[in-house]
Amino acid sequence: MKTLINESVKVGVVFGNGHKIKPVWFHWQGSRRRISAVTYRWKSRRGSAVIHHFSVTDGADLYELRYDTQSCIWELAYVETEG
């Protein structure tokens, strides 16, 4: 089941070659969730801001994280769980 969240979250990232962003953990609902894989990434625009989207998993659930390059804010957009 996919659930809309749209909450600001803290995210730990690694920056690679070519300014590639790789989220490695995020903090939500009082716990740190380790990202085991980035399953998909894409970009969109919100006005003049570039939004980086990351579909990530912690091995159990699927999450969509968004990073707004203009405001420098990370957001947990969705969580998808089984059931």
A tleap script that builds the chain and sets N, CA, C and O, in Angstrom:
source leaprc.protein.ff14SB
mol = sequence {
  NMET LYS THR LEU ILE ASN GLU SER VAL LYS
  VAL GLY VAL VAL PHE GLY ASN GLY HIE LYS
  ILE LYS PRO VAL TRP PHE HIE TRP GLN GLY
  SER ARG ARG ARG ILE SER ALA VAL THR TYR
  ARG TRP LYS SER ARG ARG GLY SER ALA VAL
  ILE HIE HIE PHE SER VAL THR ASP GLY ALA
  ASP LEU TYR GLU LEU ARG TYR ASP THR GLN
  SER CYS ILE TRP GLU LEU ALA TYR VAL GLU
  THR GLU CGLY
}
set mol.1.N position { 0.832 -1.162 0.000 }
set mol.1.CA position { 0.000 0.000 0.000 }
set mol.1.C position { 0.894 1.248 0.000 }
set mol.1.O position { 1.821 1.351 0.804 }
set mol.2.N position { 0.612 2.188 -0.901 }
set mol.2.CA position { 1.389 3.418 -1.013 }
set mol.2.C position { 0.687 4.518 -0.209 }
set mol.2.O position { -0.507 4.765 -0.384 }
set mol.3.N position { 1.454 5.179 0.680 }
set mol.3.CA position { 0.905 6.212 1.553 }
set mol.3.C position { 1.634 7.522 1.333 }
set mol.3.O position { 2.864 7.562 1.341 }
set mol.4.N position { 0.882 8.595 1.137 }
set mol.4.CA position { 1.442 9.935 1.004 }
set mol.4.C position { 1.913 10.416 2.370 }
set mol.4.O position { 1.164 10.340 3.344 }
set mol.5.N position { 3.157 10.914 2.455 }
set mol.5.CA position { 3.721 11.386 3.715 }
set mol.5.C position { 3.965 12.900 3.669 }
set mol.5.O position { 3.422 13.639 4.489 }
set mol.6.N position { 4.783 13.361 2.709 }
set mol.6.CA position { 5.132 14.787 2.543 }
set mol.6.C position { 5.600 15.452 3.838 }
set mol.6.O position { 5.048 16.470 4.256 }
set mol.7.N position { 6.625 14.868 4.470 }
set mol.7.CA position { 7.221 15.415 5.690 }
set mol.7.C position { 8.696 15.699 5.451 }
set mol.7.O position { 9.377 14.946 4.754 }
set mol.8.N position { 9.186 16.793 6.035 }
set mol.8.CA position { 10.621 17.074 5.996 }
set mol.8.C position { 11.349 16.030 6.833 }
set mol.8.O position { 10.881 15.647 7.905 }
set mol.9.N position { 12.498 15.571 6.337 }
set mol.9.CA position { 13.298 14.576 7.045 }
set mol.9.C position { 14.778 14.940 6.948 }
set mol.9.O position { 15.194 15.676 6.053 }
set mol.10.N position { 15.558 14.413 7.880 }
set mol.10.CA position { 17.016 14.524 7.808 }
set mol.10.C position { 17.530 13.350 7.006 }
set mol.10.O position { 17.092 12.216 7.199 }
set mol.11.N position { 18.474 13.625 6.094 }
set mol.11.CA position { 19.008 12.586 5.222 }
set mol.11.C position { 20.529 12.662 5.224 }
set mol.11.O position { 21.104 13.744 5.100 }
set mol.12.N position { 21.172 11.518 5.365 }
set mol.12.CA position { 22.626 11.425 5.218 }
set mol.12.C position { 22.938 11.023 3.786 }
set mol.12.O position { 22.361 10.070 3.262 }
set mol.13.N position { 23.860 11.757 3.150 }
set mol.13.CA position { 24.172 11.487 1.749 }
set mol.13.C position { 25.674 11.380 1.524 }
set mol.13.O position { 26.481 11.852 2.324 }
set mol.14.N position { 26.018 10.749 0.415 }
set mol.14.CA position { 27.388 10.701 -0.080 }
set mol.14.C position { 27.362 11.362 -1.453 }
set mol.14.O position { 26.498 11.060 -2.276 }
set mol.15.N position { 28.306 12.259 -1.698 }
set mol.15.CA position { 28.425 12.907 -3.000 }
set mol.15.C position { 29.531 12.216 -3.777 }
set mol.15.O position { 30.661 12.108 -3.302 }
set mol.16.N position { 29.199 11.747 -4.977 }
set mol.16.CA position { 30.155 11.035 -5.803 }
set mol.16.C position { 30.635 11.876 -6.958 }
set mol.16.O position { 30.442 13.092 -6.985 }
set mol.17.N position { 31.264 11.218 -7.914 }
set mol.17.CA position { 31.766 11.891 -9.112 }
set mol.17.C position { 30.629 12.584 -9.855 }
set mol.17.O position { 29.517 12.062 -9.931 }
set mol.18.N position { 30.915 13.752 -10.395 }
set mol.18.CA position { 29.915 14.486 -11.160 }
set mol.18.C position { 28.778 15.007 -10.313 }
set mol.18.O position { 27.672 15.212 -10.812 }
set mol.19.N position { 29.038 15.221 -9.045 }
set mol.19.CA position { 28.037 15.730 -8.095 }
set mol.19.C position { 26.846 14.787 -7.936 }
set mol.19.O position { 25.738 15.231 -7.632 }
set mol.20.N position { 27.065 13.503 -8.137 }
set mol.20.CA position { 26.004 12.518 -7.981 }
set mol.20.C position { 25.675 12.357 -6.497 }
set mol.20.O position { 26.568 12.147 -5.676 }
set mol.21.N position { 24.397 12.456 -6.162 }
set mol.21.CA position { 23.925 12.375 -4.781 }
set mol.21.C position { 23.453 10.950 -4.503 }
set mol.21.O position { 22.680 10.385 -5.276 }
set mol.22.N position { 23.922 10.371 -3.395 }
set mol.22.CA position { 23.477 9.035 -3.006 }
set mol.22.C position { 23.020 9.076 -1.548 }
set mol.22.O position { 23.856 9.141 -0.647 }
set mol.23.N position { 21.709 9.041 -1.301 }
set mol.23.CA position { 21.243 8.980 0.091 }
set mol.23.C position { 21.607 7.628 0.709 }
set mol.23.O position { 21.475 6.588 0.063 }
set mol.24.N position { 22.068 7.652 1.973 }
set mol.24.CA position { 22.471 6.412 2.640 }
set mol.24.C position { 21.638 6.112 3.887 }
set mol.24.O position { 21.569 4.960 4.316 }
set mol.25.N position { 21.008 7.123 4.468 }
set mol.25.CA position { 20.086 6.924 5.581 }
set mol.25.C position { 19.155 8.129 5.671 }
set mol.25.O position { 19.455 9.195 5.132 }
set mol.26.N position { 18.030 7.956 6.353 }
set mol.26.CA position { 17.159 9.081 6.680 }
set mol.26.C position { 16.516 8.828 8.037 }
set mol.26.O position { 16.381 7.688 8.480 }
set mol.27.N position { 16.128 9.907 8.676 }
set mol.27.CA position { 15.556 9.851 10.006 }
set mol.27.C position { 14.068 10.166 9.899 }
set mol.27.O position { 13.688 11.241 9.434 }
set mol.28.N position { 13.228 9.224 10.331 }
set mol.28.CA position { 11.780 9.397 10.250 }
set mol.28.C position { 11.116 8.635 11.383 }
set mol.28.O position { 11.503 7.508 11.694 }
set mol.29.N position { 10.114 9.251 12.000 }
set mol.29.CA position { 9.345 8.659 13.093 }
set mol.29.C position { 10.234 8.171 14.227 }
set mol.29.O position { 10.020 7.099 14.792 }
set mol.30.N position { 11.229 8.979 14.545 }
set mol.30.CA position { 12.081 8.682 15.689 }
set mol.30.C position { 13.151 7.634 15.467 }
set mol.30.O position { 13.827 7.242 16.418 }
set mol.31.N position { 13.327 7.164 14.231 }
set mol.31.CA position { 14.383 6.176 14.004 }
set mol.31.C position { 15.129 6.455 12.702 }
set mol.31.O position { 14.590 7.030 11.756 }
set mol.32.N position { 16.379 6.028 12.692 }
set mol.32.CA position { 17.206 6.146 11.502 }
set mol.32.C position { 17.015 4.908 10.650 }
set mol.32.O position { 17.159 3.781 11.126 }
set mol.33.N position { 16.690 5.128 9.389 }
set mol.33.CA position { 16.472 4.023 8.465 }
set mol.33.C position { 17.625 3.967 7.476 }
set mol.33.O position { 17.860 4.908 6.719 }
set mol.34.N position { 18.327 2.863 7.496 }
set mol.34.CA position { 19.471 2.677 6.604 }
set mol.34.C position { 18.967 2.285 5.224 }
set mol.34.O position { 18.167 1.359 5.086 }
set mol.35.N position { 19.432 2.989 4.213 }
set mol.35.CA position { 19.029 2.708 2.839 }
set mol.35.C position { 19.924 1.610 2.287 }
set mol.35.O position { 21.142 1.770 2.202 }
set mol.36.N position { 19.309 0.490 1.911 }
set mol.36.CA position { 20.098 -0.622 1.376 }
set mol.36.C position { 20.288 -0.504 -0.130 }
set mol.36.O position { 21.227 -1.077 -0.682 }
set mol.37.N position { 19.390 0.248 -0.810 }
set mol.37.CA position { 19.536 0.419 -2.264 }
set mol.37.C position { 18.736 1.624 -2.737 }
set mol.37.O position { 17.646 1.908 -2.239 }
set mol.38.N position { 19.307 2.321 -3.707 }
set mol.38.CA position { 18.575 3.335 -4.464 }
set mol.38.C position { 18.069 2.607 -5.703 }
set mol.38.O position { 18.862 2.178 -6.542 }
set mol.39.N position { 16.754 2.466 -5.820 }
set mol.39.CA position { 16.198 1.660 -6.898 }
set mol.39.C position { 15.909 2.464 -8.162 }
set mol.39.O position { 15.842 1.899 -9.254 }
set mol.40.N position { 15.737 3.769 -8.023 }
set mol.40.CA position { 15.470 4.623 -9.181 }
set mol.40.C position { 15.704 6.064 -8.782 }
set mol.40.O position { 15.527 6.425 -7.618 }
set mol.41.N position { 16.104 6.898 -9.744 }
set mol.41.CA position { 16.288 8.336 -9.504 }
set mol.41.C position { 15.839 9.107 -10.723 }
set mol.41.O position { 15.989 8.647 -11.855 }
set mol.42.N position { 15.284 10.289 -10.484 }
set mol.42.CA position { 14.856 11.157 -11.577 }
set mol.42.C position { 14.806 12.593 -11.075 }
set mol.42.O position { 14.920 12.841 -9.874 }
set mol.43.N position { 14.638 13.536 -11.993 }
set mol.43.CA position { 14.568 14.954 -11.657 }
set mol.43.C position { 13.272 15.533 -12.196 }
set mol.43.O position { 12.722 15.069 -13.194 }
set mol.44.N position { 12.800 16.567 -11.500 }
set mol.44.CA position { 11.651 17.336 -11.977 }
set mol.44.C position { 11.918 18.801 -11.623 }
set mol.44.O position { 12.952 19.132 -11.043 }
set mol.45.N position { 10.997 19.648 -11.971 }
set mol.45.CA position { 11.114 21.075 -11.647 }
set mol.45.C position { 9.878 21.533 -10.898 }
set mol.45.O position { 8.760 21.094 -11.167 }
set mol.46.N position { 10.110 22.426 -9.952 }
set mol.46.CA position { 9.046 23.127 -9.240 }
set mol.46.C position { 9.393 24.601 -9.354 }
set mol.46.O position { 10.169 25.120 -8.552 }
set mol.47.N position { 8.826 25.280 -10.340 }
set mol.47.CA position { 9.240 26.653 -10.632 }
set mol.47.C position { 10.672 26.629 -11.130 }
set mol.47.O position { 10.995 25.906 -12.073 }
set mol.48.N position { 11.536 27.424 -10.495 }
set mol.48.CA position { 12.948 27.447 -10.891 }
set mol.48.C position { 13.785 26.408 -10.150 }
set mol.48.O position { 14.963 26.233 -10.459 }
set mol.49.N position { 13.195 25.721 -9.183 }
set mol.49.CA position { 13.931 24.729 -8.390 }
set mol.49.C position { 13.991 23.388 -9.106 }
set mol.49.O position { 13.012 22.949 -9.709 }
set mol.50.N position { 15.140 22.748 -9.033 }
set mol.50.CA position { 15.296 21.375 -9.513 }
set mol.50.C position { 15.044 20.459 -8.323 }
set mol.50.O position { 15.627 20.644 -7.254 }
set mol.51.N position { 14.177 19.476 -8.511 }
set mol.51.CA position { 13.866 18.509 -7.464 }
set mol.51.C position { 14.467 17.165 -7.866 }
set mol.51.O position { 14.164 16.628 -8.932 }
set mol.52.N position { 15.324 16.633 -6.993 }
set mol.52.CA position { 15.894 15.298 -7.196 }
set mol.52.C position { 15.001 14.302 -6.447 }
set mol.52.O position { 14.738 14.473 -5.257 }
set mol.53.N position { 14.544 13.274 -7.141 }
set mol.53.CA position { 13.700 12.233 -6.557 }
set mol.53.C position { 14.517 10.948 -6.463 }
set mol.53.O position { 15.273 10.608 -7.373 }
set mol.54.N position { 14.351 10.248 -5.353 }
set mol.54.CA position { 15.048 8.981 -5.136 }
set mol.54.C position { 14.052 7.952 -4.632 }
set mol.54.O position { 13.404 8.157 -3.605 }
set mol.55.N position { 13.929 6.854 -5.348 }
set mol.55.CA position { 13.179 5.719 -4.856 }
set mol.55.C position { 14.197 4.836 -4.134 }
set mol.55.O position { 15.165 4.373 -4.738 }
set mol.56.N position { 13.975 4.607 -2.839 }
set mol.56.CA position { 14.953 3.881 -2.025 }
set mol.56.C position { 14.246 2.798 -1.212 }
set mol.56.O position { 13.038 2.858 -0.982 }
set mol.57.N position { 15.017 1.820 -0.791 }
set mol.57.CA position { 14.489 0.771 0.072 }
set mol.57.C position { 15.405 0.550 1.261 }
set mol.57.O position { 16.617 0.752 1.183 }
set mol.58.N position { 14.804 0.134 2.355 }
set mol.58.CA position { 15.572 -0.265 3.538 }
set mol.58.C position { 15.614 -1.793 3.639 }
set mol.58.O position { 16.021 -2.347 4.660 }
set mol.59.N position { 15.191 -2.455 2.574 }
set mol.59.CA position { 15.148 -3.912 2.550 }
set mol.59.C position { 13.766 -4.457 2.867 }
set mol.59.O position { 13.484 -5.629 2.621 }
set mol.60.N position { 12.906 -3.607 3.411 }
set mol.60.CA position { 11.546 -4.035 3.738 }
set mol.60.C position { 10.508 -3.193 3.004 }
set mol.60.O position { 9.594 -3.734 2.382 }
set mol.61.N position { 10.647 -1.877 3.075 }
set mol.61.CA position { 9.683 -0.959 2.476 }
set mol.61.C position { 10.346 -0.116 1.391 }
set mol.61.O position { 11.572 -0.050 1.303 }
set mol.62.N position { 9.521 0.523 0.569 }
set mol.62.CA position { 9.989 1.394 -0.503 }
set mol.62.C position { 9.579 2.823 -0.164 }
set mol.62.O position { 8.444 3.071 0.242 }
set mol.63.N position { 10.522 3.772 -0.338 }
set mol.63.CA position { 10.281 5.170 0.010 }
set mol.63.C position { 10.637 6.052 -1.173 }
set mol.63.O position { 11.494 5.705 -1.986 }
set mol.64.N position { 9.967 7.204 -1.263 }
set mol.64.CA position { 10.396 8.229 -2.204 }
set mol.64.C position { 10.889 9.429 -1.411 }
set mol.64.O position { 10.138 10.058 -0.665 }
set mol.65.N position { 12.172 9.731 -1.590 }
set mol.65.CA position { 12.770 10.924 -0.995 }
set mol.65.C position { 12.916 11.978 -2.081 }
set mol.65.O position { 13.181 11.655 -3.239 }
set mol.66.N position { 12.739 13.250 -1.700 }
set mol.66.CA position { 12.909 14.361 -2.634 }
set mol.66.C position { 13.863 15.376 -2.031 }
set mol.66.O position { 13.830 15.652 -0.832 }
set mol.67.N position { 14.718 15.929 -2.893 }
set mol.67.CA position { 15.634 16.979 -2.461 }
set mol.67.C position { 15.412 18.210 -3.337 }
set mol.67.O position { 15.587 18.151 -4.554 }
set mol.68.N position { 15.027 19.322 -2.718 }
set mol.68.CA position { 14.787 20.590 -3.405 }
set mol.68.C position { 16.095 21.377 -3.402 }
set mol.68.O position { 16.568 21.786 -2.342 }
set mol.69.N position { 16.681 21.593 -4.577 }
set mol.69.CA position { 17.985 22.257 -4.668 }
set mol.69.C position { 17.901 23.745 -4.336 }
set mol.69.O position { 18.917 24.354 -3.999 }
set mol.70.N position { 16.722 24.337 -4.424 }
set mol.70.CA position { 16.592 25.759 -4.114 }
set mol.70.C position { 16.494 25.997 -2.609 }
set mol.70.O position { 17.161 26.887 -2.083 }
set mol.71.N position { 15.678 25.221 -1.916 }
set mol.71.CA position { 15.498 25.398 -0.473 }
set mol.71.C position { 16.450 24.526 0.341 }
set mol.71.O position { 16.601 24.731 1.545 }
set mol.72.N position { 17.097 23.548 -0.311 }
set mol.72.CA position { 17.995 22.575 0.356 }
set mol.72.C position { 17.254 21.756 1.411 }
set mol.72.O position { 17.814 21.421 2.455 }
set mol.73.N position { 15.999 21.438 1.130 }
set mol.73.CA position { 15.170 20.662 2.053 }
set mol.73.C position { 14.912 19.278 1.470 }
set mol.73.O position { 14.591 19.124 0.292 }
set mol.74.N position { 15.066 18.264 2.344 }
set mol.74.CA position { 14.728 16.890 2.001 }
set mol.74.C position { 13.321 16.612 2.497 }
set mol.74.O position { 12.905 17.113 3.541 }
set mol.75.N position { 12.601 15.811 1.740 }
set mol.75.CA position { 11.231 15.464 2.092 }
set mol.75.C position { 11.000 13.993 1.818 }
set mol.75.O position { 11.431 13.463 0.794 }
set mol.76.N position { 10.316 13.335 2.746 }
set mol.76.CA position { 9.831 11.983 2.501 }
set mol.76.C position { 8.457 12.149 1.877 }
set mol.76.O position { 7.522 12.609 2.533 }
set mol.77.N position { 8.333 11.775 0.609 }
set mol.77.CA position { 7.085 11.988 -0.125 }
set mol.77.C position { 6.103 10.833 0.093 }
set mol.77.O position { 4.937 11.055 0.419 }
set mol.78.N position { 6.581 9.608 -0.089 }
set mol.78.CA position { 5.727 8.428 -0.004 }
set mol.78.C position { 6.446 7.291 0.699 }
set mol.78.O position { 7.676 7.237 0.733 }
set mol.79.N position { 5.665 6.392 1.254 }
set mol.79.CA position { 6.176 5.103 1.708 }
set mol.79.C position { 5.251 4.040 1.144 }
set mol.79.O position { 4.030 4.195 1.154 }
set mol.80.N position { 5.840 2.959 0.653 }
set mol.80.CA position { 5.051 1.845 0.120 }
set mol.80.C position { 5.398 0.595 0.894 }
set mol.80.O position { 6.551 0.165 0.934 }
set mol.81.N position { 4.388 0.023 1.504 }
set mol.81.CA position { 4.568 -1.189 2.304 }
set mol.81.C position { 3.723 -2.307 1.721 }
set mol.81.O position { 2.774 -2.062 0.976 }
set mol.82.N position { 4.079 -3.536 2.069 }
set mol.82.CA position { 3.263 -4.681 1.643 }
set mol.82.C position { 2.009 -4.701 2.496 }
set mol.82.O position { 2.040 -4.396 3.688 }
set mol.83.N position { 0.924 -5.062 1.871 }
set mol.83.CA position { -0.306 -5.223 2.643 }
set mol.83.C position { -1.214 -4.153 2.411 }
set mol.83.O position { -2.303 -4.132 2.984 }
savepdb mol mol.pdb
quit
